[in-house]
């Protein structure tokens, strides 16, 4: 039987790791497909794996989805229900930066390599007249590393994917001060398949029906997606890509 490769974008909380393996096992069983799960450790590794080819399925962040759809022959088939990609801008709890207006030109922003988080964060900073060129940028391997740096005072501000920020330990969160959290709602990770993927229909049906039984519900709960997935049309995907483009402009 042919083995298909599925890649999961690395920007998820570490406590979701087991959930992705449960998800992969269930999909293999229900769609009668052999699936190899790829979970790169960083965005750079993700690009390397995709660039090498032979990835049929990708759970992608919205920024990468735009490129994958428009330039690399993928199409969106589903997205998680009620799980938009929001981001948090935070400073150290003991710093003088206790609100967004206190972010100064020349500040260092630390973050993992996640372009949609950076894009949304910069749009939020427009409210206080701060642009990308006004800031210094420090890109870490993980959001956990970014948290450590801002807590130690090695950076003034950190950008986080909201889900990951809220998954931090209580101790970590008490050492951070949230300046703002986005509320966009229309931007989310999406499930993409390669245009020539031969088992698209059976794979899609397995994904969209996961929420209909206890095993599926357990896997979805582990992923923080209790409502499961909903179909995503070409029009829905284009709307989200256009929204991302609006943020870029």
NORKAVEN-V259195 format. One record per residue. RES is the residue in one small letter. SS is DSSP state (~ for helix, > for strand, _ for the rest). BURIAL is b if it has 24 or more other C-alpha atoms within 12 Angstrom, else e. D_LAST is the distance of its C-alpha to the last C-alpha in Angstrom with 1 decimal. Layout:
{{RES & SS & BURIAL & D_LAST} {RES & SS & BURIAL & D_LAST}}
//
This chain:
{{x & _ & e & 45.9} {x & _ & e & 42.6} {x & > & e & 40.3} {x & > & b & 36.7} {x & > & b & 34.1} {x & > & b & 31.7} {x & > & b & 29.1} {x & > & b & 27.8} {x & _ & b & 24.6} {x & _ & b & 26.0} {x & _ & b & 23.9} {x & _ & b & 26.7} {x & _ & b & 29.4} {x & ~ & b & 32.5} {x & ~ & e & 34.6} {x & ~ & b & 33.0} {x & ~ & b & 34.4} {x & ~ & e & 37.6} {x & ~ & b & 35.9} {x & ~ & b & 34.1} {x & ~ & b & 37.5} {x & ~ & b & 39.1} {x & ~ & b & 36.4} {x & ~ & b & 37.0} {x & ~ & b & 40.8} {x & ~ & b & 40.6} {x & ~ & b & 38.4} {x & ~ & b & 40.8} {x & ~ & e & 43.8} {x & ~ & b & 42.5} {x & ~ & b & 41.0} {x & _ & e & 43.7} {x & _ & b & 41.3} {x & > & e & 41.4} {x & > & b & 38.1} {x & > & b & 37.4} {x & > & b & 35.0} {x & > & b & 32.6} {x & _ & b & 31.1} {x & _ & b & 29.6} {x & _ & b & 29.7} {x & _ & b & 26.3} {x & ~ & b & 23.0} {x & ~ & e & 24.5} {x & ~ & e & 27.5} {x & ~ & b & 25.6} {x & ~ & b & 24.0} {x & ~ & e & 27.5} {x & ~ & b & 29.1} {x & ~ & b & 26.7} {x & ~ & e & 26.9} {x & _ & e & 30.7} {x & _ & e & 30.5} {x & _ & b & 32.7} {x & _ & b & 30.4} {x & _ & b & 30.8} {x & > & b & 29.2} {x & > & b & 26.2} {x & > & b & 25.2} {x & > & b & 21.5} {x & _ & b & 18.7} {x & ~ & b & 15.8} {x & ~ & b & 13.6} {x & ~ & b & 16.6} {x & ~ & b & 17.5} {x & ~ & b & 14.7} {x & ~ & b & 16.1} {x & ~ & b & 19.6} {x & ~ & b & 19.4} {x & ~ & e & 17.8} {x & ~ & e & 19.5} {x & _ & e & 22.5} {x & _ & b & 24.4} {x & > & b & 24.0} {x & > & b & 23.7} {x & > & b & 23.3} {x & > & b & 26.6} {x & > & b & 26.4} {x & > & b & 24.7} {x & > & b & 26.5} {x & _ & b & 27.3} {x & _ & e & 26.3} {x & _ & b & 24.6} {x & _ & b & 20.9} {x & _ & b & 19.0} {x & _ & b & 18.9} {x & > & b & 18.8} {x & > & b & 21.0} {x & > & b & 20.7} {x & > & b & 24.3} {x & > & b & 26.6} {x & > & b & 30.2} {x & _ & b & 32.5} {x & _ & e & 34.7} {x & _ & b & 32.0} {x & _ & e & 31.4} {x & _ & b & 27.8} {x & _ & e & 28.6} {x & _ & e & 25.5} {x & ~ & b & 21.8} {x & ~ & e & 22.7} {x & ~ & e & 24.9} {x & _ & b & 22.3} {x & _ & b & 22.8} {x & _ & e & 21.1} {x & _ & e & 22.6} {x & _ & b & 22.9} {x & > & b & 23.0} {x & > & b & 21.0} {x & > & b & 22.7} {x & > & b & 21.5} {x & > & b & 22.2} {x & _ & b & 20.1} {x & _ & b & 17.8} {x & ~ & b & 14.2} {x & ~ & b & 13.2} {x & ~ & b & 15.3} {x & ~ & b & 13.6} {x & ~ & b & 10.1} {x & ~ & b & 11.7} {x & ~ & b & 13.8} {x & ~ & b & 11.3} {x & ~ & b & 9.9} {x & ~ & b & 13.6} {x & ~ & b & 14.4} {x & ~ & e & 12.3} {x & ~ & e & 15.3} {x & ~ & e & 17.5} {x & _ & e & 15.6} {x & _ & b & 15.2} {x & _ & b & 12.5} {x & ~ & b & 12.8} {x & ~ & e & 15.0} {x & ~ & e & 17.2} {x & _ & b & 18.4} {x & > & e & 20.7} {x & > & b & 20.0} {x & > & b & 23.0} {x & > & b & 22.5} {x & > & b & 25.6} {x & _ & b & 27.1} {x & _ & b & 27.1} {x & ~ & b & 26.0} {x & ~ & b & 29.7} {x & ~ & b & 29.7} {x & ~ & b & 26.7} {x & ~ & b & 28.7} {x & ~ & b & 31.8} {x & ~ & b & 30.0} {x & ~ & b & 28.7} {x & ~ & b & 32.1} {x & ~ & e & 33.9} {x & _ & b & 31.9} {x & _ & e & 30.4} {x & _ & b & 26.9} {x & _ & b & 26.0} {x & > & b & 23.4} {x & > & b & 22.7} {x & > & b & 19.9} {x & > & b & 21.7} {x & > & b & 21.2} {x & ~ & b & 23.0} {x & ~ & b & 25.7} {x & ~ & b & 26.7} {x & ~ & b & 26.8} {x & ~ & b & 29.1} {x & ~ & e & 31.2} {x & _ & b & 32.2} {x & _ & e & 35.8} {x & ~ & e & 36.9} {x & ~ & e & 37.8} {x & ~ & b & 34.4} {x & ~ & b & 32.7} {x & ~ & e & 35.3} {x & _ & e & 34.2} {x & > & b & 30.5} {x & > & b & 29.1} {x & > & b & 26.1} {x & > & b & 23.8} {x & > & b & 21.4} {x & > & b & 20.9} {x & _ & b & 18.0} {x & _ & e & 18.9} {x & _ & b & 16.4} {x & _ & e & 19.1} {x & _ & b & 17.2} {x & _ & b & 16.0} {x & _ & b & 19.0} {x & _ & b & 20.6} {x & > & b & 22.0} {x & > & b & 25.2} {x & > & b & 24.8} {x & > & b & 27.7} {x & > & b & 28.2} {x & _ & e & 28.8} {x & _ & e & 32.4} {x & _ & b & 33.3} {x & _ & e & 36.8} {x & _ & b & 37.2} {x & ~ & b & 34.0} {x & ~ & e & 35.9} {x & ~ & e & 38.3} {x & ~ & b & 35.6} {x & ~ & b & 33.4} {x & ~ & e & 36.5} {x & ~ & b & 37.4} {x & ~ & b & 34.0} {x & ~ & b & 33.9} {x & _ & b & 37.5} {x & ~ & b & 37.4} {x & ~ & b & 37.6} {x & ~ & e & 40.8} {x & _ & e & 43.3} {x & ~ & e & 44.0} {x & ~ & e & 43.2} {x & ~ & b & 39.7} {x & ~ & b & 39.2} {x & ~ & b & 40.2} {x & ~ & b & 37.8} {x & ~ & b & 34.9} {x & ~ & b & 36.0} {x & ~ & b & 35.9} {x & _ & b & 32.3} {x & _ & b & 31.4} {x & _ & b & 30.8} {x & _ & b & 33.9} {x & _ & b & 32.8} {x & _ & b & 32.2} {x & > & b & 29.8} {x & > & b & 28.8} {x & > & b & 28.2} {x & _ & b & 24.6} {x & _ & e & 24.5} {x & ~ & e & 22.3} {x & ~ & e & 20.8} {x & ~ & e & 20.1} {x & ~ & b & 18.4} {x & ~ & e & 16.2} {x & ~ & e & 15.2} {x & ~ & b & 14.3} {x & ~ & b & 12.4} {x & ~ & e & 10.4} {x & ~ & b & 9.9} {x & ~ & b & 8.8} {x & ~ & e & 6.2} {x & ~ & e & 5.1} {x & ~ & b & 5.5} {x & ~ & e & 3.8} {x & _ & e & 0.0}}
//
